[in-house]
Amino acid sequence: MKRIPTFVLILLSFACSVPAHAQIFRGPNSAKEAQKAAKKNQEKAAKQQRKAAKRLARAQGKAAKRQKHNRA
């Protein structure tokens, strides 16, 4: 009886460790689809990086403005 809950726990832990967005492509176009997905992921990461850089620049500008205002 104790083996069943343990087995279920092991299955759940394995299922949670596999990312939801991980995809396995099969078929004749699998390499092409994998490359397309990789490119899409790269573009998404680049977009997030640009947004983060923009937010950082904005925050630094606001901080400089505040500091300048406090000194005057």
N, C-alpha and C positions, 0 to 999 in steps of 0.2 A: 504493500500500500504506500509506503514511503517513497517508492521509486517514481510513481506517477507525478507527484508535485515537483520533484527534482527534475524530471525530464521536461516538464512544462516550463519550468524556470529556465532551463538551459536553452530550450527553443525560443523563448521570449527574449532572452539576452542576446542570442544570435540574430534574431530578427531586428532588434533595436540597433545592433551594431552596423548593419548594412544601411548605407544612406538611401533615402527615398529617391533621390534623383539619379542614382546609379542605374545605368541602362546597359543591357547586353544586346547587341545587334546581331541578328542571324540572317543568313540569306545571301543572295548574290551581290547586294549593294551594301553589305555590312561595313566594309572598310570606308566606303564613301560616307555612309551615315555616321560612323564614328568620327571621321574627320570633321564633318559638318557640326556635330555636337561639340567637339573639342573647340572648334572655331567660335561657336556661339558662346561657350563658357569663357573663352578668352575675351571676347568682346564685352561680355557682362562684367567680368573682373576689371577690365580697363575702364568701363563706364563708372563702376563703383569707385575706382581709384581717382578718376577725374573729379567726381563729386566730392570725395573726401578732401582732395587738394583745394577745391574751391571753398569748401566749408572752413578749412584751416586758414586760408588766406583771408576770408571774411572775418573770422574770429581774431586773427592777428591785427587786422585793420581796426576793428572795434577796440581792441585792447590798446593799441597805439593812440587812438583818438581819445580814449578815456584817460590815459596817462598824460597826454598833452593837456587835456582839459583840467586835470587835477593840479598840474604844475602852475598853470596860469593864474 
